[in-house]
Amino acid sequence: MRREIEGQVIERFVVCGDPREGFARIYCDACRHEYLLAYSCKTRYFCPSCHQKRVLLYGEWVEHNVLAAVAHRQYVFTLPKLLRSIFSRRRPWLGKLCRIAARLLADAYTAAAPDARPGLILFVQTFGDLANFNPHLHVLAADGVFGAGGTFIALPAVPEALLAEGFRRAVLEFLSANEALSEELCAKMLGWRHCGGFSAHNQVRVAGEDPEGRMKLAGYMIRAPMSLEKMTYDAATGTVIYRSKMHLGLKRNFQVMPGAQWLELLCKHIPDRHEHLVRYVGWYSNRARGERAKALKAQQPAKTPPADEVPVSEIAARAKATWARLIRKVYEADPLVCPKCKGPMRVIALIDDPTVVRRILEHLGRWVPEPAERGPPAPAPEWPRNAVIPITYHPVPDIA
């Protein structure tokens, strides 16, 4: 079943970076050099470059506004292959998985320190290494609990076996109660050895004095489903080849499929409008952070005026600085440094009126008419059943 959001995201992605859709004029006062910077689509979990900016911005924001300067541990909860399609059809149930994992961790932590609170951030990921639909949870957890006064109490990691078994029982109970699984099948899955595809891992830990490690780990948890560095497209046949880590279930480290099928696979990872894939629990919850902010404000009144009293020009300057810094991180190039004289550049106009956009691009000789519709690509070659497909694997950086 197609979702409306999928078509909307693809339409925005197609015009990402297209100057015909509007652009910013960047100008250097020193040497009068200027250039046009096309707008980006800003889509979530689809456009690799736009989402990478979101990843970098989130890592900085969560480190400075949410995470405490203490040790943190990553917990990962996975589901058996048999159940994954259920959550593809009923995406709101992914939130229920978060609540189950949060309850298991909170119960384990508070059992060790009853009057303290854990600090948890839960992330939903719907993709595996080969961009296949594989819903699972990542949890960035303070490696201990916080007392009423904010005192941190370090605790050992919650045992993996305890979490895996608790996760299995809670998920199967939820699916059975909502008639997504029969009681007979649930009973069989509870009888499987080694939790039957349900698992929990807790081996990744970041030290308290490693803020960069916390930012990278948080960014890893909201990364995009695919990486352009791992993808190759054969325009002649319309075939996509995607290389990544060895997939234990598929028994291969690549995907080969027509482009349309590849797009269909990626669309499964597009979240619904207003769908939350990140949740904050305990000491890191929005309510707890709000209460601490109010208490701090009462003790030490803010020296800077509220946001609604800050001049509009200053707010715009902050936004531009953040935007430029993210582009510099993603592309390793500063858009506000003049390529000719190396002096500072500034945004002098944001242009999105179609008539004005066309006049400027035509004046610069950069106007390109809308491409004519093309027919479908030539069909991919059909290989004999037992033939060896001539595909070689080339190692690529694992940045996805």
Order of alpha helices (4+ residues) and beta strands (2+ residues): alpha-beta-beta-alpha-beta-alpha-alpha-beta-beta-beta-alpha-alpha-beta-alpha-beta-beta-beta-alpha-beta-alpha-alpha-beta-alpha
